[in-house]
Amino acid sequence: MASPSPSVLSLSAAGLYTVVLMTCVWAAWTAARRGQPRWHWLMWSGIALAFALLALARITGFEELLREMFRSELKAAGSYDQRRSLQRPLAVVVIFSVVGLFVWAAWRQWRANRGRRNHALLLATAGMVTMVLLMGLRIVSLHQIDGLLYGPAKLNWIIDIGASLGVLAAAIFYYRLVNRRI
């Protein structure tokens, strides 16, 4: 059942996402102010929006609420015991959709221009896509995936924090690189 108030870990994650969000806004503002390609500003703004939504989801318990709604629907339909037959294809759809979106975005960025600014944006996009994929996998909550994410290695934390810090580093690198050029 969803908790009425967010846990300390959820609030900490929301805090990290907010720092990443502000840094991405800073990178978007820098891109617009320094005459970078329009799509740079749009991508940084989109990544900032994604992290704003991730922070909001952590604070409100949105993931847990979705997971509980999913379970309740399965129980109401009398198919909770067979949930794995639904979760497996859903996990595959989540993985392939997000990976497909990332490959498309990476290909688009790679084609657009080569250079360190674009590579920073590509790294930030990869981090954002990783976060969306992780959230999707947590919502689907397939037993085998949960064993990997929440097991002894705590891959959930490693992936979550690592992807967020990767986006943060990419935004700072982009800012420094663009300001150094002028």
N, C-alpha and C positions, 0 to 999 in steps of 0.2 A: 504494500500500500504506500502511496506517495506521502511523504512527510509534509506536515503543514509549514515547516520552516526549513530552509536549506542548511545542510551540514557545514561544518567548518571547512571541510575539503571542497565542497561545492562553492562556498564563498571565496576560498583561496583561488580556485580555478577561475571564477568570475573576475577576480582581481587581476590575475595574469592576463585574461582575455581583454580586459579593459586597457591594460598597459599596451598590449599588442594593437588594439583598436586605435588608441591615440597615436601610436607610432605610425600606423598605416595612414591615418588622416594627415599626419605631418608629411609623410612621403607623397601623398596625393596633392597636398597643398604645394609642396616643393615642385612637383612635376608641372602643375598648372602655372605656377609663378615663374618658373625657369624655362618655359617654352618647350617642354618635352612633348613628344607625340601625345595626342589626345587619348589614345588607348591606354597610355601609362596612367594618366589621371583616373580614367574609368576603372581600370583594373585595381589600383590601390584603393579606390573608393569602394569597389565591390568586396574586396577582401576585408576592409574595415567594417562594412555592413555585416558580412558573415560573422566576424568576431563579436560584433554587437549582439547579433542574434544568439550566438553561442553563450555569451555572458548572460543574456536574458533567460535563456533556457536553463542555465545552471541555477540562477537565482530563484526561478519559479518552479523548478523541479519538472520541467516539461518532458524530459526524457522518461523519467519514472512514470509520469502520468500517461504518456503514450504506451509504455510497456504494460501498465496496469489495464489500460483500455483494451489493448490487444488481447491480454489474458482473459479479461472479463467477457469479451466477445466470443472467444473460443469456448469458455466455460458455458456461456449461455446457449451456444450452438451445440453443446455436448461433444465437442471435438477437441477438448483440452488434452486428452490422453494421446491424441494423434497429432499434436502441435508440431512435432519435429518434421513431419511430412510436409507441412506448410512452411516452417521456418527455413529448412534447407534451400528450397527454391528462392525464397525471399532473400536469404543471405546472398545467394549467387547473383540475384538481380541487383541488390545493393552494391555488391563488389564490382560487377561488370559495368553498371551504370556510372559509378563514380570514377572508376579507372578509365572508362571510355571518355568521360568528360575531361579528365585530366590529360589524356593523350591528345585529345582534340585541342585543348588550350595550349599544351606544350608545343604541338606542331604549329599552331597559329603564331605563337610567340617566336618560335625558332625561325619561321619563314619571314616574319616581319622585319626583323633586324638582328644582326649579331652584335654582341657587345656586352659589357659587364652590367649595364643598366638592365638590359633585357634578361640577363641571367639572374639578377637579383629578383626581378619580377617573376621569373619562372620558379625560383626557389620559394618565393612567397605563395605563389599559386599552388605549388606542390604541398606546402604546409597546410593551406586552407582545405585543399581537397582531402588530404589525410585526415583532418579534423572532421570533415563531413562524413567520410567513410567510417571513421571510428564511432561517431555518433549513431550512424545507421546500424552498425553492427551491435552496439550496445542496446539499441531499441529492439532489434530482432531477437536478441538474447538466445541464441542457439547454444545448447549445452557445451558442445565441443569448442566453440569460439569463446564462450565465457570461461572455460578452463584455461585457455591461453591468455585472455585479457586479464582475468582476476586471479590467476594462479600464483605460484611462488615468485615468478619473475616480475609480476605486476606490470605486464606490458601495457595495460591501459594507461597507467601513469606515465610510463616511459614515452609512449607514443604521443600522448596528450601534451605533456610538457615539452618534449622534443620538437614536435611540430610547431607549437606556439613559439618557442624560442627561435626556431628556424625562421619563422615569419618576422619576428622581431628583429633578428640580426639582418635579414634581407632588407627590411625597411630602413634601418640605420645605415647600412652599406649604401643603399640607393641614395639616400639623402646626402651622405658625405661625397659620393661620387658625382652627383649632379651639381652640388655646390662647388666642388673643386674645379669643374670644367669651366665655370663662368669666370 
